[in-house]
Amino acid sequence: MAKEKTAVVTGGAGFIGSHLCRRLLREGYRVISLDNYFTGSPENHVAGVEYREGHTKHLGAHVPERPDILFHLGEYARVEKSFEDAPLVWDLNIAGTFGVLEFWREKGCKLVYAGSSTKFADGGAGKDQSPYAWSKAANTEQVRNYGTWYGLPYAIAYFNNAYGPGERAGAYGTVVRIFTEQYRRGEPLTVVAPGTQTRHFTHVEDIVDGLLLVAERGEGDGYVIGADEAYSVQALADMFGGPTVLLPARPGNRMDSPIDTRAMKALGWRPRWRLPDYVARVREEVREAPSRAARIVVCAPTFYPGPMGRAERALLETMASLPHIAFDVVTARGVGEARAAAPEPLPKNVRVQYVGRGSRWDKYALPWEGARRIARILSAEQDRPPLLLWSLFASYGALAAFFARRHAGVAVPLLITLADQDISGVPWHKRAALRFLLRDADQVAAAGARQAHAAQRLARRTALLRALREGDAFAHQIRFVFSQHFAAAQVLP
């Protein structure tokens, strides 16, 4: 009886990794996944796969077995975000991949490394256009060197803009999924300027087909897996139909993505999926799906209609600009509600629940009474709980959200927006509570690099963003829209 082959997949709980694990199982492999769940999710787990959680730089400690094939997909994989996450890119892509290479050297198995097509963009200049692109290009050099130095078998494959079932939206999401979620909610599609940048969008099943061929027959570098047709981002938006909004250009956003798939086609690979057919299927599914309202619970120490600071004003304008989302705001009554004159009527999609009796001490009751109010909201919608708890500042409102989601037993992600909150020099008696809140939050939105670094140091987290699954699209949208309004907000008297 033939010995069962073992495959190790780093990033096996991610988008492409989960599809690869499923196929490897069908091919008869024993499959081991190592994932740190930065963007991967337990929702992507495939029955029969052995899942282990950990950092790739400690791959040998988590996987003592000697695999027959090692697929290294578990790296940081976003261009524009990498400018904000440079330390994280280094940790995951440089230190992490070094751990994978040392594991490869010790075990002597074949390595299939997932390179990045960014290195081929803009006449080869793409490899230096972002921290992400540089790290991936450097890693392909290191893989080749290890293969030569130590006589190890390897093949390097390059993906081109994967799409398909299970892809993510949000800050670390793919453009096809982001457009899909915006189309599903009836929103304008957000096209990053100039919109003429082209991509070879490739279905995830075509990518997995290619990876298996590369694992079986590929040797060395240069296996580009990409669809034959290239489409601009604006052309992709036009396939969905409806209005679009042009966002400002972003650093590192390459204008073209030329590909050479001859090495792949020499192995017998051919793409089976076309992007227009996939988008047409998505549009049909959206038309057939029942409409479901999105809801977010907002926790704010102070709010309408009292005196509003810059952050509260930005909050009100954010909610007004997102009429497709229902907002439940839980806030301290304070002295604000007693004012006869309000700045303007509340948007129709906003419902406010006040805590306290109208004194300046009401905010101190917010962690307890507010938590009960939020828990009731969560419990009343158990079948379809809010997609997000959003706290304006890491303070009494964040404590209310923390206690509420534990009391209700509903796994709702928590976003904390720091706005102009000064967390760099908080006194020692507040530091523990602030550290506690920032650690518990799923995402922390800072107003700038200095504030983000202070939050990272205080919470002892390498990144302020985590995968929120279904809540990703909303958290990303909230963070972006709020930051725009906050930058332009004026303090009302």
N, C-alpha and C positions, 0 to 999 in steps of 0.2 A: 504493500500500500504506500502510495506517494506521501512524503512528509508534507504537512500543511505549511504553507508559506505564511510568514508574518510581515505585515506592513505597518509602519508607524507613520502617522500623519500629524504634523504639528499644525495647530489651527483647525483641528478636526471638527470643532463645534461652530465653525464659522460658515459663511455662505457657500463658498466653493468647497471647503473642506468637508462639509456634511454630505454634499453630493458625491464627492470622491469616496468617502467612507462607505456610502451605500453601494456604490458600484464595486468596490473592492470586495465587500461581503459577497456580492453576487458572483464574483469571479473565484470565490473559494478561499480568500485570504482570512487569516486571523488579523483583526484590525485593532490597533491601539492608537488612541487619540491623546495628544497632550495639548491643552489649551489653557491660557490664563484668564479667559472669559472677559477680556477687555472689550472686544466686539463680538465674540462668540456668545452663544446662548444655550442653556440647557434645552430650550425648545427645539433646537436643531439636532438633538441626540437621536441616533438611529439604533434601534434594538439590535443587539448582537455585537456592538462596538464596545470596547473597553475604554472608558473615559477616565483620564487622570488630569488633575488640575495642577498647574505649575508653570514656571517660567522656563523658556527654552534654554536659558544659560545653565539650567540645572537638569537638562534632559537626561543625562546619564543616571542621576539619582532617582528620577521618576520612572525610567524605563531601563531596568537592568537586562532585559532580554536583548538578544542579537537579532535584529530584523533582517529579512531578505531585501527589503526595499524601504527607503526612508524618503517620504515626501515632505519637504520643508515649505509650508505655506504660512506658518504662523508668525507673521511680521506686521508691523504698522504699515497701513496701506492707504494713506490719503495725502494728496499733493498739497492743496491749499492749507489744510489744518496743520500740516507739519511745520509751518512757520511759527505757530503758537506752541507746538509740542516738541521743540527740538530736543530737550533732554529725554523725553519719552522715546523719540525716534532712535536716539543713540542707544538707549537701554534695550529696546526691543529688537532693533535691526542690526546693531553692531555687536553689543555684548551678547544678546540672545543668539545671534547667528554664529558667533564664535563658539558658543557652547555646543551648538549643533554640529559644527565642523569638527570639534574635538571628539564628540560622540561618534561621528562618522569615521574618524581616523582610528578610534579604538575598536569599533565593531567591524570595519572593513566591508560594510554592505554597499549597495548602490544608492547614490543620492540623486533625487530629482529635485532641483531647486527652482522655485517660482520666482523668476526675475521680473523686472518691470519694463514694460514697453516704453516708458518715459525716456529711457536712454537713447532711443532712436529718433525722438521728436526733434523738429526744427533743425534738421541737418546735423544731428548729434549733439547739439547744445543742450538738449533737454536733460541730460544727465546731471547738469550743474544748476538747474533752475529752481530747485527746492531741496530742503534737507532730506525729504523722503527720496526724491529721485537720486540724489548723490549717494545716499546710504545703500540703495538697491544696486546701483551701478558698481559701487565699491565691493559689494558682496559677491557679485558675479566674478569679479577679478579674483577675489579670495577663494571662491569655489574652484576656479580653474587652477589656481596655484596649489591648493591642497591636493587636487587630483594629480598634478604633475609631480609635486614634491614627494608624495607618499604612494603613488601608483594606485590611486583609488578610482573606481568606476563612478561616473556621474553623467548627468545630462541637465542642461539648463533650458527651461521653457519660459516663454514670455506670453502673458495673458493680455488681451485687449478688451477693456471695458466690459466686464462680465455682466450679464443680466439674466433674469429668470426667476423661478419660484424660490422664495426664501431670501431674496436680497433685502438689504436694509435701507431704511430712509434715515433722516436725521443728519447730524453733523458728520458722521462717518459713513454715510450712505452712498448709494449709487444714483446717478442722475435719472436712470430709467425708473427706479423705484420712487424717487422723490416726485417725479412728474406723475407717476401712477397715483400716489396718495393725494397730490394736489388736484388731479382730475377727478378722483373719487369724491373729494369734498366740494367740487365745483369752484375751486379757486383758480385764479390766473396762474399759469406756469411761470416759474422764476428762472429766466434764462440769464446766465452770466455773460456780460458783454465780452466780445462783440456779438457772440452767437454764431459766428461763422467758423469757429474752431471745429475741426472734423475729428471723428472717432470711428474706429472699426468695432462697433458694438457686437459682442460675441456671446451667444447663448451658453449658459453654464454647462449644459449637457455636451455641447461641442467641445468645450474646454476639457471636460472630464474624458471624453473620447481621446483627445489629444494627449492628455497626461498618461493614460494607460499605454498608448502606443510608444510614447517617449520612454516610459519605464521599461517596456519590453524590448525595444529596438534602438532607442536613441543613445548616441554616444557623443559627449562633448557639448559645445555651445551652439546657440543659434536656432532653436526650435520655437518659432513664432506661431502662436495659436490665435488666429484672428479671422473674422468674417471677410469675405472678398470685398463687399461694398462698404464704403465710408459714407457717413452721414454727418452733417453739421448738427450742433446742439439745437439750433433753431429749426432745422428740418425735423428733428425728433419731436420737438414741441408741436410742430404743425401736424404730425401724424396723430397726435392726441386731439387736436382741434381746440377751439376756444381762444380766449385772450391770453396774452403773455405779458410779463413785466420784465424789463431789462434791468438786471442788477449790475452794480459797478464791477469793472474788471478786477480780477484777483491775481496776486503774484503767483508765479509758477504754473499758470494756466496755459499749457502749450497750445499752439495754433493748429498743428497738424500731427498726424500719427502714422507716418508711412510704415508699411509692413512688407516683409518678404517671407512668404509662407512656403517657399519651395522645399525647405528641409522637412517640413511637416508633411507636405503632399508626397514627398518621396517615400515616406513611411506608410502611405496609403490613407492619410487623413483627408476628409472633405467635410466642410460645414454642412449641417443638415437643417439649420434654422435660419430664418430671415427676420430681421427686426420689424419690418412693416406688418408681417403676419402676426408676430407676437403682440404688437401694440393693438392691432385690430381685435385680437382675442381678449385683451385686457378691457378694451372699450365695451365689448359685448358683455363681459362679466359684470362690469360696473352698471350697465343698463339693467341687468337682470337682478342685481343685488338690492335688497331693501335699504332704504335710506336710514342711517342711524346718526343721531346728533352727537357731536363731541362735547364733552364737559370737562372743565378744569375747576378745581377748588383752590381759591387764592387765600392765603393767610397773611394779613397785614396788620401791624400794631395800630396804625391810624389810617383813616381813609375818608372818603366823601361823607358828608358835605362840609366838613370842617376845613380849617386852614391846611392847604396841601403843599408839601414840599415838592422838590423837583422829581423825586422818584414816584410819589403818589400821583402827580400830574401825568407822568409818563405811563403809569399803570392804567389810568383812566383812558388815555388816548389809545393805548395798546388794545384794550378791550373793545373800544368803539371801532377800531380798524379791523377787527376780526369778528364780524357779525355771525359767521358760521359756527362759532364756538360759544357754548353757554358757560358763563362764569358764575360760580357761587363764591362770594367774598365774605369771609369771616373776619371781623375786625372789632376792636375795642370801641365802645360807644363814646367814651370820653366826653368832651364838651362840644364836639363838633356837631352832633345830631341836633342839638338844641338851637343851633343858629337858624334864624328865620330865612335868610337868603342863601340859596345854594348857587354855586357857580354856573351850573347848567344841568338839564335833566340827565339822569342816568341812561346809558344805552339800554335798549330793550333786551339785550342778551345778558344783562348783569342783574344778579339778585344779591342783596346785602343782608347778612345776619349779624346783628350787633350783640356784643357781650358787655355786661356791666350796667350801671345805673346812671351814667352821665357824669362821672367824676374823673379827675386826672389819674386816679389810681386804677382805672378799669383795665389798663394794659397788663397789670400784674395778674389779673384773673384770666387773661387770655390762654395761657398754657393749659389751664384746667377746664374752664367753662368752654373755651373755644374748641378744645379737643373733643368734648362731648358733642358739640354742634357738628363738627366735621365727621365724627364717627357716625352720627345719625344720617348724614348725607351719604356716607359710604354704605351703610347698612341698608338704606332705602333703595339703593341701586346695585344690589349684589350681582344681579345678572349682567349688568353693564356698568361697572363702577367708573368713576371719572378716570380719564387717561393720565392725569397728572395732579399732584399737589404742588402748588407753587407758593413759596414763601418770599415775600418782599423783605429782605434783610435776614441775617442769621440772628434772630432774637426771639421775642416772645411768640411771634407767629410760627417760626420754625419749630419751637418746642411744642406748640399746639398740634402741628402736623405730625411730629414725631410720636406723640402719645396717641393721637387719633388712629393712625394706621396700625398701631399695635393693638389698641383696644378693639378695633373693628375686625382685625384679622384679615384685611384685604391688602394684597400686594400692589399698592399704588406707588409709582415712582415719585420721589421728592426732588424738586428743583429749587435751589436757593439762589436768588438774584441779589448780589451784594450791593449793586448800584454804587452810591458814593459813600458807603459805610466804611469807616476807618477801622481796619482790623490789625494794623501794623503795630500799634502800641497799646493794646488793651491791658488793663491792670490784671494782676495775677488771679484775683478772685473771679474774674470773668473769663479768663483764658481757658479754663477747663471746660466750661459750658460751651464756649465757642468751638473748641476743638471737637467736642462731643457731637455737636450739630453738623459741622462740616464733614466729619467722618461718616455720619449716618446718611447724608444726602447722596442721591444718585448722580446729580449734576450740580455743580456750583458755577454760576455765571459771574465772572469778575468784570469790572469796568475797564481794566487795563492790565498791562503786564506786571506792574509793581504789585497791584492788589492780588493778581493771580499767584504770584510767587509767594506773597505773604500767606495766602490761603493754603497753598501747597505745603509750606513749611509748618504751619500751625496744625493742619490735619494730618501731616506726615503721609501725604498721598502723592504718587508720581504724576497723577493726572486728575483733573477736576471733572472729567466726563466719563460716564459709564454707559453701557448699552442699556436702553430702556425698552427694547422690543417695540410694542405697538405705540408706546408713548414717545418714541424717538422723534417722529415727524413733528409732533406738537411742541416738544421741548425745544427743538431747533428753531421752529417758527417763532415761539414765544421769545427766546433769547435774542433772535435777530430783530424782531419788530420792536421789542422793548428797548433795545440798545439804540435804535434809530430815534425813537421818541424821547428817550432820556437825553440824548445828545442835544436835541432841539428844545427840550422842555424849559418853560419859564415858570418861576415860582409865583403862585398866585397869592394875593394878600389875604 
